[in-house]
Amino acid sequence: MMKEKAVKETSITIAQVMLPQDTNPAGNVHGGVIMKLIDTAAAVVASRHARCNTVTASIDRLVFHHPVFVGDVLFLKACLNMVGKSSMEVGVRVEAENYLTGEVRHTASAYLTFVALDEKGRPKEVPGLIPETEAEKRRYQEALMRKKARLELRMKEDNCQNKGICMI
Ligand SMILES: CC(C)(COP(=O)(O)OP(=O)(O)OC[C@H]1O[C@@H](n2cnc3c(N)ncnc32)[C@H](O)[C@@H]1OP(=O)(O)O)[C@@H](O)C(=O)NCCC(=O)NCCS
C-alpha cells in the first residue's frame, strides 16, 4: 500500500522573466511559450507525486485572458487536484506581473491529466491524495466531474471512430 500524499507536498510555483526570444516583434509573448511552461510546471507536480515517469495524457481547454509582454514575470502556480488509479489531474494558474508597477494579471488557467508509467511504459498505480483545505476539497470534487466528462467524450470519440465518423 502506497502512502497517501497531501496536496502541499508536491505543489510548486515557477517564476520566469519573459525575454525577447519569447515574443513576437510587437513584444507579445507567444501562446506556445506559455503552454510549454504550463506543461513543465504540471509535469513537475505529477512526477513529485508519482515518483516515476509520467506523461501528459491530455490538456483541457486553454483560454488566454490577457496578453503577456516582454519583461513581465510569469508565475505558474501548479498543484494536484485529484488522482485516479494511474492518472493525476494538475491545475495550473498563470499570472503575469509587471515588475515596475506590481500589477498582476490572471493570464490563463489549465487542467492537465498526467498518467504514471511503469518500466514497460504501462499505466502504473499512484499514491492517493489527501485534500486538506476547503479549496483543495472543492478542487478535488470539481476534478472528479471533469474526469467523468473526459471519459464520456472519449467514449463518444471512440464510438464515432468505430463508425467511421470524423468529429473534427
Ligand atoms: C496516456 C496513456 C498512457 C494512456 O494509455 P491507455 O492505454 O489509454 O491507458 P488506460 O485506458 O488504461 O487509462 C489509464 C489512465 O489514463 C487515463 N486517460 C487515458 N487517456 C486519457 C485522456 N485522453 N485524458 C485524460 N485521461 C486519460 C484513464 O482515465 C486512466 O485513468 P485512471 O487509471 O486514473 O483511471 C497513452 O495514451 C499514452 O502513452 N499517450 C501518449 C502520451 C504522450 O506521449 N504524451 C506527450 C508527451 S509526454
The ligand as a Tripos MOL2 file, in Angstrom:
@<TRIPOS>MOLECULE
LIG
   48    50     1     0     0
SMALL
NO_CHARGES

@<TRIPOS>ATOM
      1 C1         -1.7610    8.3620  -21.6580 C.3       1 LIG1
      2 C2         -1.6400    6.8820  -21.9950 C.3       1 LIG1
      3 C3         -0.5150    6.2610  -21.1740 C.3       1 LIG1
      4 C4         -2.9750    6.2070  -21.6510 C.3       1 LIG1
      5 O1         -2.8760    4.8820  -22.0530 O.3       1 LIG1
      6 P1         -4.1820    3.9330  -22.1680 P.3       1 LIG1
      7 O2         -3.7540    2.6230  -22.6570 O.co2     1 LIG1
      8 O3         -5.2680    4.6910  -22.8490 O.co2     1 LIG1
      9 O4         -4.4950    3.7750  -20.6470 O.3       1 LIG1
     10 P2         -5.8470    3.3550  -19.9390 P.3       1 LIG1
     11 O5         -7.0310    3.3570  -20.8420 O.co2     1 LIG1
     12 O6         -5.5240    2.1100  -19.1750 O.co2     1 LIG1
     13 O7         -6.0380    4.5720  -18.9160 O.3       1 LIG1
     14 C5         -5.0750    4.8300  -17.9180 C.3       1 LIG1
     15 C6         -5.4540    6.0940  -17.2120 C.3       1 LIG1
     16 O8         -5.2610    7.1970  -18.1100 O.3       1 LIG1
     17 C7         -6.4560    7.9610  -18.1750 C.3       1 LIG1
     18 N1         -6.5370    8.5040  -19.5280 N.ar      1 LIG1
     19 C8         -6.3470    7.8430  -20.6850 C.ar      1 LIG1
     20 N2         -6.4830    8.6640  -21.7280 N.ar      1 LIG1
     21 C9         -6.7790    9.8800  -21.2160 C.ar      1 LIG1
     22 C10        -7.0420   11.1610  -21.7890 C.ar      1 LIG1
     23 N3         -7.0280   11.3690  -23.0950 N.pl3     1 LIG1
     24 N4         -7.2910   12.1950  -20.9520 N.ar      1 LIG1
     25 C11        -7.2980   12.0250  -19.6190 C.ar      1 LIG1
     26 N5         -7.0490   10.8270  -19.0150 N.ar      1 LIG1
     27 C12        -6.7960    9.7810  -19.8060 C.ar      1 LIG1
     28 C13        -7.5750    6.9860  -17.8630 C.3       1 LIG1
     29 O9         -8.7370    7.6500  -17.4050 O.3       1 LIG1
     30 C14        -6.9250    6.1350  -16.7880 C.3       1 LIG1
     31 O10        -7.0060    6.8140  -15.5420 O.3       1 LIG1
     32 P3         -7.0890    6.0040  -14.1250 P.3       1 LIG1
     33 O11        -6.0460    4.9120  -14.1570 O.co2     1 LIG1
     34 O12        -6.7580    7.0300  -13.0890 O.co2     1 LIG1
     35 O13        -8.4850    5.5080  -14.0220 O.co2     1 LIG1
     36 C15        -1.3360    6.6580  -23.5230 C.3       1 LIG1
     37 O14        -2.4300    7.1170  -24.2820 O.3       1 LIG1
     38 C16        -0.0740    7.3510  -23.9830 C.2       1 LIG1
     39 O15         1.0390    6.8800  -23.7480 O.2       1 LIG1
     40 N6         -0.2090    8.5010  -24.6530 N.am      1 LIG1
     41 C17         0.9370    9.2740  -25.1140 C.3       1 LIG1
     42 C18         1.3840   10.2380  -24.0130 C.3       1 LIG1
     43 C19         2.4360   11.1910  -24.5120 C.2       1 LIG1
     44 O16         3.3110   10.7930  -25.2330 O.2       1 LIG1
     45 N7          2.2960   12.4710  -24.0970 N.am      1 LIG1
     46 C20         3.0530   13.5580  -24.6540 C.3       1 LIG1
     47 C21         4.4610   13.5590  -24.3200 C.3       1 LIG1
     48 S1          4.7560   13.4960  -22.5990 S.3       1 LIG1
@<TRIPOS>BOND
     1     1     2 1
     2     2     3 1
     3     2     4 1
     4     2    36 1
     5     4     5 1
     6     5     6 1
     7     6     7 2
     8     6     8 1
     9     6     9 1
    10     9    10 1
    11    10    11 2
    12    10    12 1
    13    10    13 1
    14    13    14 1
    15    14    15 1
    16    15    16 1
    17    15    30 1
    18    16    17 1
    19    17    18 1
    20    17    28 1
    21    18    19 ar
    22    18    27 ar
    23    19    20 ar
    24    20    21 ar
    25    21    22 ar
    26    21    27 ar
    27    22    23 1
    28    22    24 ar
    29    24    25 ar
    30    25    26 ar
    31    26    27 ar
    32    28    29 1
    33    28    30 1
    34    30    31 1
    35    31    32 1
    36    32    33 2
    37    32    34 1
    38    32    35 1
    39    36    37 1
    40    36    38 1
    41    38    39 2
    42    38    40 1
    43    40    41 1
    44    41    42 1
    45    42    43 1
    46    43    44 2
    47    43    45 1
    48    45    46 1
    49    46    47 1
    50    47    48 1
@<TRIPOS>SUBSTRUCTURE
     1 LIG1         1 GROUP 0 **** ****
